[in-house]
Amino acid sequence: MDRGVQALKREDGTAALANLKPLAQLGDRSAQMLVGSIYAYGWGGIPKSDADAIYWFHRLGSRGPLVAEEGADPAAPYQLMVAKAYASGADGVRTDPAESLKWLKLAAEAGSKEASAALSQPQP
């Protein structure tokens, strides 16, 4: 885990994934969260991959720090988290309204009521 985190700090996404993916595959929740985030945000020069991010967030599911609403996909709260990060420029990403909207729609499709409510609000 430490090697993966250190690689992320060096912005070496390839080394980070090499160290974190085996742990994520074994069910380590922190590693799953980091791997999903690497793909969602393109950290460390790794190309963004919605499908890979959602896969890892889905595996993390209700065992992680965020809990899905009843009937929602386990990845929905993480998709909403990514949408919020792109909206506000949090988690080391630049503000990107288009990415935020894309992730908000993904979260809503996955059953997030909060995302659905946000989409129903007038956009600025």
C-alpha positions in Angstrom: 0.0 0.0 0.0 2.8 2.4 1.0 4.5 2.0 -2.3 1.3 2.7 -4.2 0.6 5.8 -2.3 4.2 7.0 -2.7 4.0 6.4 -6.4 0.9 8.5 -6.5 2.6 11.3 -4.7 5.4 11.1 -7.4 2.6 11.2 -10.0 3.6 7.8 -11.3 0.3 6.2 -12.0 1.8 3.1 -13.6 3.7 2.2 -10.5 0.8 3.2 -8.3 -1.5 0.8 -10.1 1.2 -2.0 -10.1 1.3 -1.8 -6.3 -2.4 -1.1 -5.6 -4.2 -3.4 -8.0 -3.1 -6.6 -6.4 -4.3 -5.4 -3.0 -7.6 -4.2 -4.6 -8.1 -7.6 -6.2 -7.7 -9.2 -2.8 -10.4 -6.9 -1.4 -8.5 -4.2 0.3 -11.0 -1.3 0.5 -8.5 1.5 0.6 -6.7 0.1 -2.5 -10.1 -0.3 -4.3 -10.9 3.3 -3.6 -7.6 4.5 -4.8 -7.6 2.4 -7.9 -11.1 3.6 -8.8 -10.1 7.2 -8.1 -6.9 6.9 -10.3 -9.1 5.9 -13.2 -11.9 8.4 -12.5 -9.5 11.4 -12.2 -6.6 10.3 -14.4 -4.2 10.6 -11.6 -0.5 10.0 -12.2 -0.9 10.2 -16.0 -3.2 7.2 -16.2 -5.8 7.7 -18.9 -9.3 8.3 -17.5 -11.5 5.3 -17.7 -15.1 5.5 -16.5 -15.6 1.8 -16.9 -12.6 0.9 -14.9 -13.4 3.5 -12.2 -17.0 2.2 -11.9 -15.8 -1.4 -11.8 -13.6 -0.7 -8.7 -16.2 1.5 -7.1 -18.7 -1.2 -7.6 -16.4 -3.8 -6.0 -15.8 -1.5 -3.1 -19.6 -1.0 -2.7 -21.1 -0.9 0.7 -17.9 -2.0 2.3 -16.4 1.4 1.7 -16.8 4.7 3.4 -19.9 5.6 1.4 -23.2 3.8 1.5 -25.5 3.4 -1.4 -29.1 4.4 -1.0 -31.5 1.4 -0.9 -32.0 0.1 -4.4 -29.1 2.0 -5.9 -26.0 0.4 -7.4 -23.2 0.2 -4.9 -21.0 2.4 -7.1 -23.6 5.3 -7.1 -22.2 7.2 -4.1 -18.7 7.1 -5.5 -19.9 8.3 -8.9 -21.6 11.2 -7.0 -18.4 11.8 -5.1 -16.5 12.1 -8.4 -19.1 14.5 -9.8 -18.8 16.7 -6.8 -15.0 16.7 -7.0 -15.1 17.8 -10.7 -17.7 20.4 -9.8 -15.6 22.0 -7.0 -12.1 21.2 -8.1 -11.5 18.9 -5.1 -9.3 15.8 -4.8 -6.6 17.3 -6.9 -8.6 17.7 -10.1 -9.4 20.8 -12.0 -13.0 22.1 -12.0 -14.6 20.5 -15.1 -18.3 21.1 -15.4 -18.7 18.7 -18.3 -17.0 15.9 -16.4 -19.0 16.7 -13.3 -22.3 16.5 -15.3 -21.2 13.2 -16.9 -20.5 11.7 -13.5 -23.7 13.2 -12.1 -25.7 11.5 -14.8 -23.9 8.2 -14.2 -24.7 8.5 -10.5 -28.4 9.2 -11.3 -28.6 6.3 -13.7 -27.1 4.1 -10.9 -29.9 5.1 -8.6 -28.6 8.1 -6.6 -31.5 10.2 -5.6 -29.2 13.1 -4.7 -27.8 13.0 -8.2 -31.2 12.9 -9.8 -32.3 15.8 -7.7 -29.3 17.8 -8.7 -30.0 17.1 -12.3 -33.5 18.4 -12.0 -32.3 21.8 -10.7 -31.8 24.5 -13.3 -28.2 24.6 -14.4 -26.3 27.9 -14.1 
